[in-house]
Amino acid sequence: MSHAPRNWLDIDLDWNDPGPRFVLSGEDDGSFTVIDRLTNTPAVWNDQMLFSLTFEQADDLVESLNQLVIDMRRI
């Protein structure tokens, strides 16, 4: 059985990828999922897969997670 990373920081980043790491995906039921473009799966944060969210929740998470990636690139 494959195990998801504990959170997105556990994955090696492709620092040369110019696009955002995390994007929104609308679902058929009207909810939203935060997609990790590196794995092409729902993002994981604190052992929680980020799906079945409202637009506001998902949008805030995408913005925050992408900002963390930008901040990590500056280190």
N, CA, C and O atoms as a printed pandas DataFrame, in Angstrom:
     atom_number atom_name residue_name chain_id  residue_number  x_coord  y_coord  z_coord
0              1         N          MET        A               1    0.846   -1.176    0.000
1              2        CA          MET        A               1    0.000    0.000    0.000
2              3         C          MET        A               1    0.890    1.237    0.000
3              4         O          MET        A               1    1.819    1.336    0.801
4              5         N          SER        A               2    0.608    2.179   -0.896
5              6        CA          SER        A               2    1.402    3.406   -0.923
6              7         C          SER        A               2    0.862    4.378    0.112
7              8         O          SER        A               2   -0.337    4.424    0.383
8              9         N          HIS        A               3    1.759    5.138    0.673
9             10        CA          HIS        A               3    1.371    6.105    1.684
10            11         C          HIS        A               3    1.591    7.504    1.141
11            12         O          HIS        A               3    2.612    7.788    0.514
12            13         N          ALA        A               4    0.629    8.368    1.387
13            14        CA          ALA        A               4    0.773    9.772    1.002
14            15         C          ALA        A               4    1.763   10.427    1.941
15            16         O          ALA        A               4    1.912    9.994    3.083
16            17         N          PRO        A               5    2.433   11.451    1.484
17            18        CA          PRO        A               5    3.334   12.176    2.381
18            19         C          PRO        A               5    2.543   12.805    3.516
19            20         O          PRO        A               5    1.354   13.086    3.373
20            21         N          ARG        A               6    3.202   13.022    4.637
21            22        CA          ARG        A               6    2.525   13.635    5.785
22            23         C          ARG        A               6    2.031   15.029    5.424
23            24         O          ARG        A               6    0.971   15.445    5.892
24            25         N          ASN        A               7    2.760   15.739    4.624
25            26        CA          ASN        A               7    2.307   17.016    4.079
26            27         C          ASN        A               7    3.162   17.326    2.860
27            28         O          ASN        A               7    4.103   16.595    2.549
28            29         N          TRP        A               8    2.834   18.405    2.178
29            30        CA          TRP        A               8    3.496   18.703    0.907
30            31         C          TRP        A               8    4.967   19.023    1.062
31            32         O          TRP        A               8    5.698   18.980    0.073
32            33         N          LEU        A               9    5.439   19.344    2.265
33            34        CA          LEU        A               9    6.853   19.641    2.463
34            35         C          LEU        A               9    7.720   18.386    2.379
35            36         O          LEU        A               9    8.938   18.487    2.232
36            37         N          ASP        A              10    7.104   17.203    2.471
37            38        CA          ASP        A              10    7.842   15.949    2.417
38            39         C          ASP        A              10    8.211   15.537    0.995
39            40         O          ASP        A              10    8.887   14.526    0.804
40            41         N          ILE        A              11    7.782   16.296    0.006
41            42        CA          ILE        A              11    8.050   15.964   -1.395
42            43         C          ILE        A              11    9.176   16.855   -1.896
43            44         O          ILE        A              11    9.200   18.051   -1.607
44            45         N          ASP        A              12   10.114   16.271   -2.650
45            46        CA          ASP        A              12   11.174   17.080   -3.252
46            47         C          ASP        A              12   10.561   18.027   -4.270
47            48         O          ASP        A              12    9.793   17.604   -5.134
48            49         N          LEU        A              13   10.894   19.287   -4.173
49            50        CA          LEU        A              13   10.338   20.295   -5.053
50            51         C          LEU        A              13   11.147   20.436   -6.333
51            52         O          LEU        A              13   12.368   20.281   -6.329
52            53         N          ASP        A              14   10.460   20.728   -7.418
53            54        CA          ASP        A              14   11.116   21.077   -8.670
54            55         C          ASP        A              14   11.209   22.599   -8.701
55            56         O          ASP        A              14   10.264   23.274   -9.110
56            57         N          TRP        A              15   12.337   23.132   -8.272
57            58        CA          TRP        A              15   12.490   24.579   -8.122
58            59         C          TRP        A              15   12.505   25.303   -9.462
59            60         O          TRP        A              15   12.379   26.527   -9.490
60            61         N          ASN        A              16   12.654   24.590  -10.566
61            62        CA          ASN        A              16   12.688   25.226  -11.882
62            63         C          ASN        A              16   11.304   25.400  -12.495
63            64         O          ASN        A              16   11.173   26.067  -13.521
64            65         N          ASP        A              17   10.278   24.822  -11.900
65            66        CA          ASP        A              17    8.921   24.925  -12.425
66            67         C          ASP        A              17    8.390   26.328  -12.137
67            68         O          ASP        A              17    8.249   26.699  -10.972
68            69         N          PRO        A              18    8.092   27.118  -13.175
69            70        CA          PRO        A              18    7.681   28.503  -12.957
70            71         C          PRO        A              18    6.226   28.666  -12.531
71            72         O          PRO        A              18    5.854   29.725  -12.026
72            73         N          GLY        A              19    5.404   27.657  -12.722
73            74        CA          GLY        A              19    3.985   27.791  -12.409
74            75         C          GLY        A              19    3.692   27.577  -10.934
75            76         O          GLY        A              19    4.562   27.149  -10.176
76            77         N          PRO        A              20    2.466   27.875  -10.531
77            78        CA          PRO        A              20    2.098   27.645   -9.134
78            79         C          PRO        A              20    2.087   26.160   -8.824
79            80         O          PRO        A              20    1.713   25.344   -9.666
80            81         N          ARG        A              21    2.492   25.817   -7.628
81            82        CA          ARG        A              21    2.522   24.413   -7.205
82            83         C          ARG        A              21    1.110   23.894   -6.954
83            84         O          ARG        A              21    0.808   22.740   -7.256
84            85         N          PHE        A              22    0.245   24.748   -6.402
85            86        CA          PHE        A              22   -1.103   24.330   -6.017
86            87         C          PHE        A              22   -2.141   25.100   -6.823
87            88         O          PHE        A              22   -2.012   26.307   -7.030
88            89         N          VAL        A              23   -3.175   24.386   -7.279
89            90        CA          VAL        A              23   -4.241   24.996   -8.067
90            91         C          VAL        A              23   -5.590   24.476   -7.575
91            92         O          VAL        A              23   -5.669   23.452   -6.895
92            93         N          LEU        A              24   -6.647   25.204   -7.934
93            94        CA          LEU        A              24   -8.013   24.800   -7.595
94            95         C          LEU        A              24   -8.578   23.882   -8.662
95            96         O          LEU        A              24   -8.275   24.014   -9.848
96            97         N          SER        A              25   -9.396   22.961   -8.220
97            98        CA          SER        A              25  -10.150   22.125   -9.145
98            99         C          SER        A              25  -11.593   22.082   -8.653
99           100         O          SER        A              25  -11.859   21.698   -7.514
100          101         N          GLY        A              26  -12.519   22.481   -9.521
101          102        CA          GLY        A              26  -13.936   22.402   -9.180
102          103         C          GLY        A              26  -14.456   20.992   -9.381
103          104         O          GLY        A              26  -14.115   20.326  -10.359
104          105         N          GLU        A              27  -15.271   20.548   -8.463
105          106        CA          GLU        A              27  -15.848   19.203   -8.539
106          107         C          GLU        A              27  -17.301   19.266   -9.002
107          108         O          GLU        A              27  -17.924   20.326   -8.945
108          109         N          ASP        A              28  -17.846   18.136   -9.461
109          110        CA          ASP        A              28  -19.215   18.078   -9.968
110          111         C          ASP        A              28  -20.257   18.445   -8.910
111          112         O          ASP        A              28  -21.335   18.938   -9.244
112          113         N          ASP        A              29  -19.939   18.208   -7.641
113          114        CA          ASP        A              29  -20.901   18.487   -6.573
114          115         C          ASP        A              29  -20.850   19.937   -6.091
115          116         O          ASP        A              29  -21.549   20.298   -5.144
116          117         N          GLY        A              30  -20.030   20.770   -6.736
117          118        CA          GLY        A              30  -19.929   22.174   -6.352
118          119         C          GLY        A              30  -18.839   22.466   -5.343
119          120         O          GLY        A              30  -18.611   23.628   -5.005
120          121         N          SER        A              31  -18.162   21.446   -4.855
121          122        CA          SER        A              31  -17.052   21.649   -3.922
122          123         C          SER        A              31  -15.766   21.862   -4.712
123          124         O          SER        A              31  -15.748   21.768   -5.940
124          125         N          PHE        A              32  -14.694   22.152   -3.983
125          126        CA          PHE        A              32  -13.402   22.401   -4.611
126          127         C          PHE        A              32  -12.322   21.563   -3.959
127          128         O          PHE        A              32  -12.403   21.224   -2.778
128          129         N          THR        A              33  -11.302   21.231   -4.754
129          130        CA          THR        A              33  -10.154   20.469   -4.295
130          131         C          THR        A              33   -8.898   21.278   -4.575
131          132         O          THR        A              33   -8.785   21.922   -5.618
132          133         N          VAL        A              34   -7.955   21.242   -3.638
133          134        CA          VAL        A              34   -6.643   21.850   -3.855
134          135         C          VAL        A              34   -5.763   20.759   -4.468
135          136         O          VAL        A              34   -5.495   19.740   -3.832
136          137         N          ILE        A              35   -5.320   20.977   -5.694
137          138        CA          ILE        A              35   -4.506   20.001   -6.406
138          139         C          ILE        A              35   -3.033   20.385   -6.299
139          140         O          ILE        A              35   -2.661   21.537   -6.522
140          141         N          ASP        A              36   -2.206   19.406   -5.956
141          142        CA          ASP        A              36   -0.748   19.564   -5.956
142          143         C          ASP        A              36   -0.284   19.182   -7.351
143          144         O          ASP        A              36   -0.353   18.012   -7.729
144          145         N          ARG        A              37    0.188   20.156   -8.121
145          146        CA          ARG        A              37    0.591   19.899   -9.508
146          147         C          ARG        A              37    1.786   18.963   -9.614
147          148         O          ARG        A              37    1.983   18.327  -10.649
148          149         N          LEU        A              38    2.583   18.871   -8.557
149          150        CA          LEU        A              38    3.748   17.993   -8.607
150          151         C          LEU        A              38    3.329   16.522   -8.618
151          152         O          LEU        A              38    3.950   15.702   -9.294
152          153         N          THR        A              39    2.277   16.193   -7.872
153          154        CA          THR        A              39    1.805   14.813   -7.789
154          155         C          THR        A              39    0.520   14.583   -8.576
155          156         O          THR        A              39    0.113   13.442   -8.796
156          157         N          ASN        A              40   -0.125   15.695   -9.005
157          158        CA          ASN        A              40   -1.407   15.636   -9.708
158          159         C          ASN        A              40   -2.471   14.911   -8.894
159          160         O          ASN        A              40   -3.302   14.186   -9.441
160          161         N          THR        A              41   -2.435   15.115   -7.592
161          162        CA          THR        A              41   -3.409   14.541   -6.667
162          163         C          THR        A              41   -3.836   15.635   -5.692
163          164         O          THR        A              41   -3.209   16.693   -5.642
164          165         N          PRO        A              42   -4.901   15.393   -4.913
165          166        CA          PRO        A              42   -5.263   16.383   -3.902
166          167         C          PRO        A              42   -4.096   16.633   -2.954
167          168         O          PRO        A              42   -3.399   15.706   -2.540
168          169         N          ALA        A              43   -3.900   17.903   -2.623
169          170        CA          ALA        A              43   -2.830   18.270   -1.697
170          171         C          ALA        A              43   -3.126   17.693   -0.315
171          172         O          ALA        A              43   -4.283   17.486    0.053
172          173         N          VAL        A              44   -2.063   17.440    0.438
173          174        CA          VAL        A              44   -2.172   16.918    1.797
174          175         C          VAL        A              44   -1.526   17.921    2.741
175          176         O          VAL        A              44   -0.406   18.375    2.508
176          177         N          TRP        A              45   -2.233   18.260    3.797
177          178        CA          TRP        A              45   -1.708   19.167    4.818
178          179         C          TRP        A              45   -2.142   18.648    6.174
179          180         O          TRP        A              45   -3.333   18.449    6.411
180          181         N          ASN        A              46   -1.179   18.423    7.078
181          182        CA          ASN        A              46   -1.465   17.900    8.418
182          183         C          ASN        A              46   -2.315   16.634    8.360
183          184         O          ASN        A              46   -3.299   16.500    9.087
184          185         N          ASP        A              47   -1.927   15.721    7.500
185          186        CA          ASP        A              47   -2.600   14.435    7.313
186          187         C          ASP        A              47   -4.035   14.559    6.789
187          188         O          ASP        A              47   -4.809   13.609    6.902
188          189         N          GLN        A              48   -4.397   15.692    6.228
189          190        CA          GLN        A              48   -5.729   15.893    5.667
190          191         C          GLN        A              48   -5.612   16.146    4.170
191          192         O          GLN        A              48   -4.864   17.018    3.728
192          193         N          MET        A              49   -6.364   15.369    3.400
193          194        CA          MET        A              49   -6.439   15.654    1.966
194          195         C          MET        A              49   -7.366   16.839    1.795
195          196         O          MET        A              49   -8.431   16.891    2.409
196          197         N          LEU        A              50   -6.970   17.788    0.969
197          198        CA          LEU        A              50   -7.705   19.046    0.819
198          199         C          LEU        A              50   -8.729   18.947   -0.308
199          200         O          LEU        A              50   -8.496   19.416   -1.422
200          201         N          PHE        A              51   -9.868   18.326    0.003
201          202        CA          PHE        A              51  -10.951   18.192   -0.964
202          203         C          PHE        A              51  -12.287   18.428   -0.260
203          204         O          PHE        A              51  -12.343   18.504    0.968
204          205         N          SER        A              52  -13.352   18.542   -1.037
205          206        CA          SER        A              52  -14.701   18.840   -0.518
206          207         C          SER        A              52  -14.718   20.148    0.265
207          208         O          SER        A              52  -15.323   20.241    1.333
208          209         N          LEU        A              53  -14.047   21.151   -0.284
209          210        CA          LEU        A              53  -13.946   22.457    0.362
210          211         C          LEU        A              53  -14.862   23.458   -0.324
211          212         O          LEU        A              53  -15.246   23.277   -1.480
212          213         N          THR        A              54  -15.210   24.523    0.403
213          214        CA          THR        A              54  -15.900   25.631   -0.237
214          215         C          THR        A              54  -14.881   26.375   -1.090
215          216         O          THR        A              54  -13.674   26.194   -0.930
216          217         N          PHE        A              55  -15.373   27.209   -1.993
217          218        CA          PHE        A              55  -14.455   27.983   -2.827
218          219         C          PHE        A              55  -13.540   28.839   -1.957
219          220         O          PHE        A              55  -12.333   28.900   -2.192
220          221         N          GLU        A              56  -14.111   29.498   -0.954
221          222        CA          GLU        A              56  -13.331   30.387   -0.103
222          223         C          GLU        A              56  -12.215   29.632    0.626
223          224         O          GLU        A              56  -11.081   30.107    0.694
224          225         N          GLN        A              57  -12.541   28.454    1.169
225          226        CA          GLN        A              57  -11.527   27.646    1.859
226          227         C          GLN        A              57  -10.414   27.241    0.902
227          228         O          GLN        A              57   -9.232   27.414    1.202
228          229         N          ALA        A              58  -10.796   26.703   -0.243
229          230        CA          ALA        A              58   -9.809   26.217   -1.205
230          231         C          ALA        A              58   -8.962   27.362   -1.747
231          232         O          ALA        A              58   -7.747   27.223   -1.886
232          233         N          ASP        A              59   -9.590   28.482   -2.050
233          234        CA          ASP        A              59   -8.866   29.634   -2.577
234          235         C          ASP        A              59   -7.851   30.144   -1.554
235          236         O          ASP        A              59   -6.713   30.444   -1.914
236          237         N          ASP        A              60   -8.243   30.245   -0.299
237          238        CA          ASP        A              60   -7.322   30.683    0.762
238          239         C          ASP        A              60   -6.157   29.710    0.920
239          240         O          ASP        A              60   -5.011   30.129    1.087
240          241         N          LEU        A              61   -6.452   28.407    0.866
241          242        CA          LEU        A              61   -5.395   27.408    1.009
242          243         C          LEU        A              61   -4.426   27.450   -0.168
243          244         O          LEU        A              61   -3.214   27.361    0.027
244          245         N          VAL        A              62   -4.948   27.584   -1.386
245          246        CA          VAL        A              62   -4.080   27.670   -2.569
246          247         C          VAL        A              62   -3.150   28.872   -2.441
247          248         O          VAL        A              62   -1.948   28.762   -2.682
248          249         N          GLU        A              63   -3.701   30.003   -2.066
249          250        CA          GLU        A              63   -2.888   31.209   -1.918
250          251         C          GLU        A              63   -1.819   31.030   -0.836
251          252         O          GLU        A              63   -0.658   31.384   -1.041
252          253         N          SER        A              64   -2.212   30.484    0.307
253          254        CA          SER        A              64   -1.259   30.303    1.411
254          255         C          SER        A              64   -0.171   29.294    1.076
255          256         O          SER        A              64    1.006   29.539    1.342
256          257         N          LEU        A              65   -0.554   28.160    0.493
257          258        CA          LEU        A              65    0.432   27.127    0.171
258          259         C          LEU        A              65    1.399   27.613   -0.902
259          260         O          LEU        A              65    2.601   27.363   -0.811
260          261         N          ASN        A              66    0.889   28.302   -1.913
261          262        CA          ASN        A              66    1.786   28.823   -2.949
262          263         C          ASN        A              66    2.709   29.890   -2.387
263          264         O          ASN        A              66    3.863   29.983   -2.807
264          265         N          GLN        A              67    2.234   30.696   -1.450
265          266        CA          GLN        A              67    3.101   31.694   -0.824
266          267         C          GLN        A              67    4.210   31.021   -0.025
267          268         O          GLN        A              67    5.344   31.500   -0.017
268          269         N          LEU        A              68    3.896   29.917    0.646
269          270        CA          LEU        A              68    4.929   29.175    1.373
270          271         C          LEU        A              68    6.001   28.652    0.422
271          272         O          LEU        A              68    7.188   28.687    0.744
272          273         N          VAL        A              69    5.587   28.167   -0.746
273          274        CA          VAL        A              69    6.554   27.686   -1.736
274          275         C          VAL        A              69    7.440   28.840   -2.189
275          276         O          VAL        A              69    8.655   28.678   -2.300
276          277         N          ILE        A              70    6.848   29.999   -2.450
277          278        CA          ILE        A              70    7.641   31.176   -2.863
278          279         C          ILE        A              70    8.623   31.547   -1.761
279          280         O          ILE        A              70    9.793   31.818   -2.033
280          281         N          ASP        A              71    8.151   31.560   -0.522
281          282        CA          ASP        A              71    9.031   31.906    0.599
282          283         C          ASP        A              71   10.181   30.906    0.743
283          284         O          ASP        A              71   11.304   31.290    1.069
284          285         N          MET        A              72    9.895   29.614    0.498
285          286        CA          MET        A              72   10.946   28.594    0.604
286          287         C          MET        A              72   11.987   28.777   -0.493
287          288         O          MET        A              72   13.165   28.490   -0.277
288          289         N          ARG        A              73   11.573   29.248   -1.662
289          290        CA          ARG        A              73   12.517   29.467   -2.770
290          291         C          ARG        A              73   13.497   30.578   -2.444
291          292         O          ARG        A              73   14.604   30.612   -2.981
292          293         N          ARG        A              74   13.100   31.477   -1.578
293          294        CA          ARG        A              74   13.965   32.620   -1.212
294          295         C          ARG        A              74   15.005   32.239   -0.186
295          296         O          ARG        A              74   15.976   32.972    0.002
296          297         N          ILE        A              75   14.837   31.137    0.472
297          298        CA          ILE        A              75   15.781   30.724    1.529
298          299         C          ILE        A              75   17.083   30.259    0.933
299          300         O          ILE        A              75   17.995   29.875    1.665
